[in-house]
Amino acid sequence: MRTVNLFPLPRSLPVPPQDGAALHLPGLRVPALRLWSTRGRWIDLREVARRRAVFFLYPRTGRPGEPIPEGWDDVPGARG
């Protein structure tokens, strides 16, 4: 079966340096960690990771009328 990339990245993007900091990760077990999902239920990462999975995690969501935490805009990508 042929696959087509519908969202190719520009070839001009810089390639991040490969510093080897994550070379130890393949083969490690995902820890038993329960997190609250946007679907309003608990998700156990170890259970989900038995299949191929992608996790998108972020520390918080802004709330109308509440100020953002001190230094929030200093976090790369925090506003995006």
N, CA, C and O atoms as a GROMACS GRO file, in nm:
protein
  320
    1MET      N    1   0.083  -0.117   0.000
    1MET     CA    2   0.000   0.000   0.000
    1MET      C    3   0.089   0.124   0.000
    1MET      O    4   0.184   0.132   0.078
    2ARG      N    5   0.059   0.219  -0.084
    2ARG     CA    6   0.136   0.342  -0.094
    2ARG      C    7   0.083   0.444   0.005
    2ARG      O    8  -0.038   0.461   0.018
    3THR      N    9   0.173   0.513   0.074
    3THR     CA   10   0.131   0.619   0.165
    3THR      C   11   0.172   0.754   0.107
    3THR      O   12   0.275   0.766   0.040
    4VAL      N   13   0.092   0.854   0.133
    4VAL     CA   14   0.118   0.989   0.085
    4VAL      C   15   0.121   1.082   0.206
    4VAL      O   16   0.029   1.081   0.288
    5ASN      N   17   0.226   1.163   0.216
    5ASN     CA   18   0.235   1.260   0.323
    5ASN      C   19   0.157   1.385   0.281
    5ASN      O   20   0.199   1.458   0.191
    6LEU      N   21   0.044   1.408   0.346
    6LEU     CA   22  -0.039   1.522   0.311
    6LEU      C   23   0.012   1.654   0.368
    6LEU      O   24  -0.030   1.761   0.324
    7PHE      N   25   0.102   1.646   0.464
    7PHE     CA   26   0.153   1.766   0.530
    7PHE      C   27   0.306   1.762   0.535
    7PHE      O   28   0.364   1.755   0.644
    8PRO      N   29   0.372   1.768   0.420
    8PRO     CA   30   0.518   1.762   0.421
    8PRO      C   31   0.578   1.889   0.482
    8PRO      O   32   0.523   1.998   0.468
    9LEU      N   33   0.690   1.872   0.550
    9LEU     CA   34   0.761   1.986   0.608
    9LEU      C   35   0.855   2.044   0.504
    9LEU      O   36   0.906   1.971   0.418
   10PRO      N   37   0.879   2.175   0.508
   10PRO     CA   38   0.973   2.235   0.414
   10PRO      C   39   1.113   2.176   0.433
   10PRO      O   40   1.156   2.154   0.546
   11ARG      N   41   1.183   2.152   0.325
   11ARG     CA   42   1.319   2.097   0.333
   11ARG      C   43   1.416   2.196   0.396
   11ARG      O   44   1.525   2.157   0.439
   12SER      N   45   1.379   2.324   0.401
   12SER     CA   46   1.469   2.425   0.455
   12SER      C   47   1.469   2.431   0.608
   12SER      O   48   1.547   2.507   0.666
   13LEU      N   49   1.383   2.354   0.674
   13LEU     CA   50   1.383   2.354   0.821
   13LEU      C   51   1.514   2.302   0.874
   13LEU      O   52   1.569   2.205   0.821
   14PRO      N   53   1.566   2.365   0.979
   14PRO     CA   54   1.691   2.315   1.037
   14PRO      C   55   1.668   2.180   1.105
   14PRO      O   56   1.562   2.156   1.162
   15VAL      N   57   1.766   2.094   1.098
   15VAL     CA   58   1.760   1.964   1.164
   15VAL      C   59   1.816   1.980   1.305
   15VAL      O   60   1.928   2.029   1.321
   16PRO      N   61   1.740   1.941   1.407
   16PRO     CA   62   1.792   1.957   1.543
   16PRO      C   63   1.915   1.868   1.564
   16PRO      O   64   1.927   1.762   1.503
   17PRO      N   65   2.006   1.914   1.648
   17PRO     CA   66   2.126   1.833   1.673
   17PRO      C   67   2.090   1.701   1.741
   17PRO      O   68   2.002   1.697   1.827
   18GLN      N   69   2.158   1.596   1.703
   18GLN     CA   70   2.138   1.466   1.765
   18GLN      C   71   2.243   1.449   1.874
   18GLN      O   72   2.356   1.408   1.848
   19ASP      N   73   2.204   1.482   1.998
   19ASP     CA   74   2.301   1.479   2.106
   19ASP      C   75   2.304   1.346   2.181
   19ASP      O   76   2.384   1.329   2.273
   20GLY      N   77   2.218   1.252   2.141
   20GLY     CA   78   2.219   1.120   2.204
   20GLY      C   79   2.146   1.114   2.337
   20GLY      O   80   2.147   1.010   2.403
   21ALA      N   81   2.084   1.225   2.379
   21ALA     CA   82   2.021   1.229   2.511
   21ALA      C   83   1.902   1.134   2.525
   21ALA      O   84   1.863   1.103   2.638
   22ALA      N   85   1.844   1.088   2.414
   22ALA     CA   86   1.727   1.001   2.422
   22ALA      C   87   1.757   0.859   2.373
   22ALA      O   88   1.665   0.779   2.357
   23LEU      N   89   1.883   0.827   2.349
   23LEU     CA   90   1.916   0.695   2.296
   23LEU      C   91   1.881   0.581   2.391
   23LEU      O   92   1.863   0.467   2.347
   24HIS      N   93   1.871   0.610   2.518
   24HIS     CA   94   1.839   0.507   2.617
   24HIS      C   95   1.690   0.475   2.624
   24HIS      O   96   1.652   0.378   2.690
   25LEU      N   97   1.605   0.553   2.559
   25LEU     CA   98   1.460   0.537   2.574
   25LEU      C   99   1.398   0.416   2.505
   25LEU      O  100   1.310   0.353   2.563
   26PRO      N  101   1.440   0.378   2.384
   26PRO     CA  102   1.375   0.262   2.321
   26PRO      C  103   1.389   0.137   2.409
   26PRO      O  104   1.497   0.105   2.457
   27GLY      N  105   1.277   0.070   2.427
   27GLY     CA  106   1.277  -0.053   2.507
   27GLY      C  107   1.242  -0.032   2.653
   27GLY      O  108   1.213  -0.129   2.723
   28LEU      N  109   1.245   0.092   2.701
   28LEU     CA  110   1.207   0.116   2.841
   28LEU      C  111   1.056   0.105   2.856
   28LEU      O  112   0.980   0.134   2.764
   29ARG      N  113   1.013   0.063   2.973
   29ARG     CA  114   0.870   0.055   3.002
   29ARG      C  115   0.816   0.193   3.038
   29ARG      O  116   0.883   0.271   3.106
   30VAL      N  117   0.698   0.222   2.992
   30VAL     CA  118   0.631   0.346   3.030
   30VAL      C  119   0.587   0.331   3.176
   30VAL      O  120   0.534   0.226   3.213
   31PRO      N  121   0.608   0.432   3.258
   31PRO     CA  122   0.568   0.419   3.398
   31PRO      C  123   0.416   0.416   3.413
   31PRO      O  124   0.343   0.468   3.329
   32ALA      N  125   0.370   0.354   3.520
   32ALA     CA  126   0.227   0.356   3.553
   32ALA      C  127   0.195   0.497   3.600
   32ALA      O  128   0.233   0.538   3.710
   33LEU      N  129   0.125   0.570   3.517
   33LEU     CA  130   0.095   0.710   3.547
   33LEU      C  131  -0.044   0.740   3.494
   33LEU      O  132  -0.073   0.727   3.376
   34ARG      N  133  -0.131   0.782   3.587
   34ARG     CA  134  -0.267   0.816   3.547
   34ARG      C  135  -0.279   0.967   3.532
   34ARG      O  136  -0.239   1.043   3.620
   35LEU      N  137  -0.334   1.010   3.418
   35LEU     CA  138  -0.356   1.151   3.391
   35LEU      C  139  -0.500   1.174   3.349
   35LEU      O  140  -0.563   1.086   3.289
   36TRP      N  141  -0.552   1.292   3.383
   36TRP     CA  142  -0.689   1.327   3.348
   36TRP      C  143  -0.692   1.370   3.202
   36TRP      O  144  -0.612   1.455   3.161
   37SER      N  145  -0.783   1.314   3.124
   37SER     CA  146  -0.788   1.344   2.981
   37SER      C  147  -0.889   1.454   2.951
   37SER      O  148  -0.973   1.488   3.034
   38THR      N  149  -0.880   1.507   2.830
   38THR     CA  150  -0.976   1.608   2.785
   38THR      C  151  -1.114   1.548   2.760
   38THR      O  152  -1.210   1.621   2.736
   39ARG      N  153  -1.123   1.416   2.764
   39ARG     CA  154  -1.253   1.348   2.750
   39ARG      C  155  -1.320   1.326   2.886
   39ARG      O  156  -1.425   1.262   2.895
   40GLY      N  157  -1.258   1.379   2.991
   40GLY     CA  158  -1.317   1.371   3.123
   40GLY      C  159  -1.304   1.236   3.189
   40GLY      O  160  -1.394   1.192   3.260
   41ARG      N  161  -1.191   1.169   3.168
   41ARG     CA  162  -1.168   1.039   3.232
   41ARG      C  163  -1.020   1.021   3.256
   41ARG      O  164  -0.937   1.091   3.198
   42TRP      N  165  -0.987   0.927   3.344
   42TRP     CA  166  -0.847   0.896   3.374
   42TRP      C  167  -0.791   0.805   3.265
   42TRP      O  168  -0.858   0.714   3.216
   43ILE      N  169  -0.665   0.831   3.227
   43ILE     CA  170  -0.594   0.751   3.128
   43ILE      C  171  -0.467   0.700   3.194
   43ILE      O  172  -0.391   0.779   3.250
   44ASP      N  173  -0.444   0.572   3.189
   44ASP     CA  174  -0.320   0.512   3.241
   44ASP      C  175  -0.222   0.500   3.125
   44ASP      O  176  -0.244   0.422   3.032
   45LEU      N  177  -0.114   0.577   3.130
   45LEU     CA  178  -0.019   0.578   3.018
   45LEU      C  179   0.041   0.442   2.992
   45LEU      O  180   0.064   0.406   2.876
   46ARG      N  181   0.068   0.364   3.095
   46ARG     CA  182   0.126   0.232   3.073
   46ARG      C  183   0.029   0.143   2.995
   46ARG      O  184   0.070   0.069   2.906
   47GLU      N  185  -0.098   0.152   3.028
   47GLU     CA  186  -0.199   0.071   2.959
   47GLU      C  187  -0.211   0.113   2.812
   47GLU      O  188  -0.213   0.028   2.723
   48VAL      N  189  -0.218   0.242   2.787
   48VAL     CA  190  -0.231   0.292   2.650
   48VAL      C  191  -0.106   0.260   2.568
   48VAL      O  192  -0.117   0.230   2.449
   49ALA      N  193   0.011   0.265   2.630
   49ALA     CA  194   0.137   0.245   2.559
   49ALA      C  195   0.159   0.100   2.517
   49ALA      O  196   0.259   0.070   2.452
   50ARG      N  197   0.069   0.010   2.552
   50ARG     CA  198   0.081  -0.129   2.502
   50ARG      C  199   0.060  -0.132   2.351
   50ARG      O  200   0.105  -0.224   2.282
   51ARG      N  201  -0.009  -0.029   2.300
   51ARG     CA  202  -0.026  -0.011   2.156
   51ARG      C  203   0.057   0.111   2.117
   51ARG      O  204   0.103   0.186   2.204
   52ARG      N  205   0.075   0.130   1.990
   52ARG     CA  206   0.145   0.251   1.945
   52ARG      C  207   0.057   0.371   1.979
   52ARG      O  208  -0.063   0.370   1.952
   53ALA      N  209   0.117   0.472   2.038
   53ALA     CA  210   0.040   0.587   2.082
   53ALA      C  211   0.125   0.713   2.076
   53ALA      O  212   0.248   0.708   2.083
   54VAL      N  213   0.058   0.824   2.063
   54VAL     CA  214   0.122   0.955   2.069
   54VAL      C  215   0.051   1.032   2.179
   54VAL      O  216  -0.072   1.040   2.181
   55PHE      N  217   0.128   1.090   2.270
   55PHE     CA  218   0.070   1.167   2.380
   55PHE      C  219   0.105   1.314   2.362
   55PHE      O  220   0.221   1.348   2.338
   56PHE      N  221   0.006   1.399   2.373
   56PHE     CA  222   0.026   1.543   2.372
   56PHE      C  223  -0.002   1.592   2.513
   56PHE      O  224  -0.116   1.583   2.560
   57LEU      N  225   0.098   1.642   2.581
   57LEU     CA  226   0.084   1.687   2.719
   57LEU      C  227   0.121   1.834   2.730
   57LEU      O  228   0.214   1.881   2.664
   58TYR      N  229   0.049   1.904   2.811
   58TYR     CA  230   0.083   2.042   2.839
   58TYR      C  231   0.046   2.071   2.984
   58TYR      O  232  -0.045   2.008   3.039
   59PRO      N  233   0.114   2.166   3.045
   59PRO     CA  234   0.098   2.185   3.189
   59PRO      C  235  -0.033   2.249   3.234
   59PRO      O  236  -0.076   2.227   3.346
   60ARG      N  237  -0.095   2.327   3.148
   60ARG     CA  238  -0.221   2.390   3.189
   60ARG      C  239  -0.289   2.453   3.070
   60ARG      O  240  -0.228   2.471   2.964
   61THR      N  241  -0.414   2.487   3.088
   61THR     CA  242  -0.490   2.559   2.987
   61THR      C  243  -0.532   2.691   3.049
   61THR      O  244  -0.572   2.696   3.165
   62GLY      N  245  -0.522   2.798   2.971
   62GLY     CA  246  -0.564   2.928   3.022
   62GLY      C  247  -0.713   2.931   3.050
   62GLY      O  248  -0.792   2.863   2.985
   63ARG      N  249  -0.749   3.010   3.148
   63ARG     CA  250  -0.891   3.023   3.184
   63ARG      C  251  -0.928   3.170   3.178
   63ARG      O  252  -0.856   3.254   3.231
   64PRO      N  253  -1.041   3.203   3.116
   64PRO     CA  254  -1.084   3.342   3.109
   64PRO      C  255  -1.095   3.403   3.248
   64PRO      O  256  -1.148   3.341   3.341
   65GLY      N  257  -1.045   3.524   3.262
   65GLY     CA  258  -1.054   3.594   3.390
   65GLY      C  259  -0.945   3.560   3.489
   65GLY      O  260  -0.937   3.623   3.595
   66GLU      N  261  -0.860   3.463   3.458
   66GLU     CA  262  -0.750   3.427   3.549
   66GLU      C  263  -0.619   3.473   3.488
   66GLU      O  264  -0.596   3.454   3.368
   67PRO      N  265  -0.532   3.533   3.569
   67PRO     CA  266  -0.402   3.574   3.516
   67PRO      C  267  -0.315   3.453   3.484
   67PRO      O  268  -0.329   3.348   3.547
   68ILE      N  269  -0.225   3.468   3.387
   68ILE     CA  270  -0.132   3.360   3.357
   68ILE      C  271  -0.024   3.357   3.465
   68ILE      O  272   0.004   3.460   3.526
   69PRO      N  273   0.037   3.242   3.491
   69PRO     CA  274   0.139   3.233   3.595
   69PRO      C  275   0.262   3.318   3.562
   69PRO      O  276   0.293   3.342   3.446
   70GLU      N  277   0.330   3.363   3.664
   70GLU     CA  278   0.455   3.438   3.650
   70GLU      C  279   0.553   3.359   3.564
   70GLU      O  280   0.576   3.241   3.590
   71GLY      N  281   0.611   3.423   3.462
   71GLY     CA  282   0.710   3.359   3.376
   71GLY      C  283   0.652   3.271   3.266
   71GLY      O  284   0.728   3.208   3.191
   72TRP      N  285   0.520   3.265   3.254
   72TRP     CA  286   0.457   3.177   3.155
   72TRP      C  287   0.504   3.208   3.014
   72TRP      O  288   0.532   3.117   2.936
   73ASP      N  289   0.515   3.336   2.981
   73ASP     CA  290   0.556   3.374   2.846
   73ASP      C  291   0.704   3.345   2.820
   73ASP      O  292   0.749   3.355   2.706
   74ASP      N  293   0.779   3.311   2.922
   74ASP     CA  294   0.920   3.274   2.905
   74ASP      C  295   0.937   3.128   2.861
   74ASP      O  296   1.045   3.088   2.820
   75VAL      N  297   0.829   3.049   2.871
   75VAL     CA  298   0.833   2.908   2.831
   75VAL      C  299   0.814   2.900   2.680
   75VAL      O  300   0.712   2.945   2.628
   76PRO      N  301   0.913   2.842   2.607
   76PRO     CA  302   0.898   2.834   2.461
   76PRO      C  303   0.771   2.758   2.421
   76PRO      O  304   0.750   2.644   2.463
   77GLY      N  305   0.688   2.822   2.340
   77GLY     CA  306   0.566   2.758   2.291
   77GLY      C  307   0.448   2.763   2.386
   77GLY      O  308   0.341   2.711   2.353
   78ALA      N  309   0.463   2.823   2.503
   78ALA     CA  310   0.356   2.820   2.602
   78ALA      C  311   0.229   2.888   2.551
   78ALA      O  312   0.119   2.843   2.580
   79ARG      N  313   0.244   2.994   2.476
   79ARG     CA  314   0.127   3.065   2.424
   79ARG      C  315   0.069   2.997   2.300
   79ARG      O  316  -0.046   3.020   2.264
   80GLY      N  317   0.148   2.914   2.236
   80GLY     CA  318   0.102   2.852   2.111
   80GLY      C  319   0.045   2.719   2.133
   80GLY      O  320   0.002   2.654   2.038
   0.00000   0.00000   0.00000
